[in-house]
């Protein structure tokens, strides 16, 4: 069989395959053109995501999870159908196997193309740092120590403003936390007008335990325009997680910038629950960074925290320790690390540490 005949025998699949490759190649070649990426995100992909999001937010059910279930069922059905087709083909099993494999590749490439267009472009647009002028810089140890002390002191004060159970643990209901989420950015939108957005809030994921196994506290889905949060993990950090996912709603792709915004939005929201959660998240990042540089200073500051805050920290650590170093977590982290690096983030998951630089620059 000559090449031309082979191509036309699977003409539709080959056209589909090469069309996907053409889109991906164009994206990779043009992604460094910031003006083009800004125009694409501002005028096409951003409005499209928001429009789809408004439709998906007509229900409290996570459409992302529904699509995920359907995708898994489709994949299983496609695999079974392909195997049966190959078995029944007899003399043309190689041809059937090729068609089935090429079809699967085309589907995966199309999903990848959709992600690049709907979200990948945002990694190459003007960042929060570009728009705000607040840029991560090398952090002096004295500044890191001072900002960590500040967060610890404010955290100790805020700890008394949240509801706690009989064991002294954070006990604000998840329903109350999610209900307030559309208002958390109201204050910092005045400081940074480019962040203005009609927040739809966040959705609770039914498969939250699975997300914990994969080391995810939340997930913004560009295909549905939804911000989804893990409601199985400790509630003390749920408010700041919600604020993080709502930063993605604003087109901010960088994880470290979203963490910074989550802390800033939460601590300035005026809501005691969000203020506490934002301070707690900020203290965790700052404390971890300080411990790596000056353990004695870290312990001196940590010893000033009230027992209620220590209890929340211990409970959060105990929850996540059960998922450490599992096959699922390692695979999930490796895949996500690769995705971040593929969009130009050289440090991958480690880039989350940049939030410390932003916090110190802003608060010092």
GIRA-V556624 format. One record per residue. N is the residue number from 1. RES is the residue in three letters. PHI is phi in whole degrees, 0 to 359 (999 if undefined). Layout:
N | RES | PHI
N | RES | PHI
This chain:
1 | UNK | 999
2 | UNK | 284
3 | UNK | 298
4 | UNK | 297
5 | UNK | 296
6 | UNK | 298
7 | UNK | 298
8 | UNK | 286
9 | UNK | 294
10 | UNK | 240
11 | UNK | 305
12 | UNK | 297
13 | UNK | 294
14 | UNK | 293
15 | UNK | 297
16 | UNK | 301
17 | UNK | 298
18 | UNK | 288
19 | UNK | 294
20 | UNK | 299
21 | UNK | 298
22 | UNK | 295
23 | UNK | 298
24 | UNK | 295
25 | UNK | 296
26 | UNK | 296
27 | UNK | 297
28 | UNK | 295
29 | UNK | 283
30 | UNK | 258
31 | UNK | 297
32 | UNK | 280
33 | UNK | 277
34 | UNK | 300
35 | UNK | 298
36 | UNK | 293
37 | UNK | 295
38 | UNK | 298
39 | UNK | 296
40 | UNK | 295
41 | UNK | 290
42 | UNK | 285
43 | UNK | 251
44 | UNK | 235
45 | UNK | 290
46 | UNK | 298
47 | UNK | 302
48 | UNK | 296
49 | UNK | 299
50 | UNK | 293
51 | UNK | 294
52 | UNK | 297
53 | UNK | 299
54 | UNK | 300
55 | UNK | 291
56 | UNK | 291
57 | UNK | 279
58 | UNK | 290
59 | UNK | 232
60 | UNK | 280
61 | UNK | 288
62 | UNK | 286
63 | UNK | 294
64 | UNK | 302
65 | UNK | 292
66 | UNK | 299
67 | UNK | 296
68 | UNK | 297
69 | UNK | 296
70 | UNK | 297
71 | UNK | 295
72 | UNK | 297
73 | UNK | 296
74 | UNK | 297
75 | UNK | 298
76 | UNK | 295
77 | UNK | 297
78 | UNK | 296
79 | UNK | 296
80 | UNK | 296
81 | UNK | 299
82 | UNK | 295
83 | UNK | 297
84 | UNK | 296
85 | UNK | 296
86 | UNK | 294
87 | UNK | 298
88 | UNK | 283
89 | UNK | 290
90 | UNK | 56
91 | UNK | 290
92 | UNK | 238
93 | UNK | 296
94 | UNK | 297
95 | UNK | 294
96 | UNK | 295
97 | UNK | 296
98 | UNK | 297
99 | UNK | 298
100 | UNK | 294
101 | UNK | 294
102 | UNK | 295
103 | UNK | 298
104 | UNK | 295
105 | UNK | 298
106 | UNK | 298
107 | UNK | 298
108 | UNK | 295
109 | UNK | 295
110 | UNK | 295
111 | UNK | 298
112 | UNK | 294
113 | UNK | 299
114 | UNK | 300
115 | UNK | 294
116 | UNK | 300
117 | UNK | 286
118 | UNK | 278
119 | UNK | 223
120 | UNK | 304
121 | UNK | 299
122 | UNK | 290
123 | UNK | 287
124 | UNK | 241
125 | UNK | 267
126 | UNK | 300
127 | UNK | 274
128 | UNK | 300
129 | UNK | 296
130 | UNK | 298
131 | UNK | 281
132 | UNK | 266
133 | UNK | 83
134 | UNK | 270
135 | UNK | 241
136 | UNK | 297
137 | UNK | 225
138 | UNK | 305
139 | UNK | 258
140 | UNK | 284
141 | UNK | 301
142 | UNK | 298
143 | UNK | 294
144 | UNK | 299
145 | UNK | 296
146 | UNK | 293
147 | UNK | 291
148 | UNK | 297
149 | UNK | 299
150 | UNK | 297
151 | UNK | 296
152 | UNK | 296
153 | UNK | 295
154 | UNK | 291
155 | UNK | 295
156 | UNK | 298
157 | UNK | 289
158 | UNK | 289
159 | UNK | 299
160 | UNK | 280
161 | UNK | 266
162 | UNK | 242
163 | UNK | 292
164 | UNK | 227
165 | UNK | 273
166 | UNK | 294
167 | UNK | 265
168 | UNK | 83
169 | UNK | 274
170 | UNK | 310
171 | UNK | 224
172 | UNK | 291
173 | UNK | 294
174 | UNK | 295
175 | UNK | 298
176 | UNK | 295
177 | UNK | 297
178 | UNK | 293
179 | UNK | 296
180 | UNK | 275
181 | UNK | 307
182 | UNK | 296
183 | UNK | 256
184 | UNK | 294
185 | UNK | 266
186 | UNK | 303
187 | UNK | 285
188 | UNK | 282
189 | UNK | 294
190 | UNK | 288
191 | UNK | 282
192 | UNK | 234
193 | UNK | 302
194 | UNK | 291
195 | UNK | 269
196 | UNK | 301
197 | UNK | 196
198 | UNK | 277
199 | UNK | 295
200 | UNK | 270
201 | UNK | 91
202 | UNK | 237
203 | UNK | 248
204 | UNK | 280
205 | UNK | 272
206 | UNK | 290
207 | UNK | 260
208 | UNK | 297
209 | UNK | 298
210 | UNK | 297
211 | UNK | 296
212 | UNK | 296
213 | UNK | 298
214 | UNK | 270
215 | UNK | 73
216 | UNK | 244
217 | UNK | 263
218 | UNK | 191
219 | UNK | 202
220 | UNK | 266
221 | UNK | 257
222 | UNK | 291
223 | UNK | 289
224 | UNK | 244
225 | UNK | 68
226 | UNK | 252
227 | UNK | 258
228 | UNK | 247
229 | UNK | 233
230 | UNK | 279
231 | UNK | 257
232 | UNK | 269
233 | UNK | 288
234 | UNK | 309
235 | UNK | 289
236 | UNK | 297
237 | UNK | 253
238 | UNK | 297
239 | UNK | 301
240 | UNK | 290
241 | UNK | 295
242 | UNK | 300
243 | UNK | 295
244 | UNK | 297
245 | UNK | 294
246 | UNK | 286
247 | UNK | 293
248 | UNK | 296
249 | UNK | 303
250 | UNK | 274
251 | UNK | 85
252 | UNK | 278
253 | UNK | 270
254 | UNK | 299
255 | UNK | 294
256 | UNK | 293
257 | UNK | 292
258 | UNK | 293
259 | UNK | 294
260 | UNK | 299
261 | UNK | 296
262 | UNK | 299
263 | UNK | 292
264 | UNK | 295
265 | UNK | 296
266 | UNK | 294
267 | UNK | 288
268 | UNK | 255
269 | UNK | 289
270 | UNK | 86
271 | UNK | 269
272 | UNK | 304
273 | UNK | 294
274 | UNK | 290
275 | UNK | 300
276 | UNK | 298
277 | UNK | 296
278 | UNK | 296
279 | UNK | 295
280 | UNK | 296
281 | UNK | 297
282 | UNK | 298
283 | UNK | 297
284 | UNK | 299
285 | UNK | 294
286 | UNK | 294
287 | UNK | 297
288 | UNK | 298
289 | UNK | 294
290 | UNK | 294
291 | UNK | 300
292 | UNK | 291
293 | UNK | 255
294 | UNK | 212
295 | UNK | 303
296 | UNK | 298
297 | UNK | 295
298 | UNK | 301
299 | UNK | 293
300 | UNK | 298
301 | UNK | 287
302 | UNK | 299
303 | UNK | 293
304 | UNK | 276
305 | UNK | 286
306 | UNK | 292
307 | UNK | 300
308 | UNK | 296
309 | UNK | 291
310 | UNK | 298
311 | UNK | 296
312 | UNK | 296
313 | UNK | 296
314 | UNK | 294
315 | UNK | 295
316 | UNK | 296
317 | UNK | 296
318 | UNK | 294
319 | UNK | 298
320 | UNK | 284
321 | UNK | 294
322 | UNK | 291
323 | UNK | 255
324 | UNK | 291
325 | UNK | 61
326 | UNK | 278
327 | UNK | 299
328 | UNK | 297
329 | UNK | 295
330 | UNK | 296
331 | UNK | 295
332 | UNK | 298
333 | UNK | 295
334 | UNK | 295
335 | UNK | 295
336 | UNK | 293
337 | UNK | 300
338 | UNK | 295
339 | UNK | 296
340 | UNK | 299
341 | UNK | 292
342 | UNK | 293
343 | UNK | 259
344 | UNK | 96
345 | UNK | 269
346 | UNK | 298
347 | UNK | 269
348 | UNK | 58
349 | UNK | 299
350 | UNK | 298
351 | UNK | 295
352 | UNK | 301
353 | UNK | 295
354 | UNK | 297
355 | UNK | 300
356 | UNK | 297
357 | UNK | 300
358 | UNK | 294
359 | UNK | 296
360 | UNK | 293
361 | UNK | 299
362 | UNK | 285
363 | UNK | 268
364 | UNK | 287
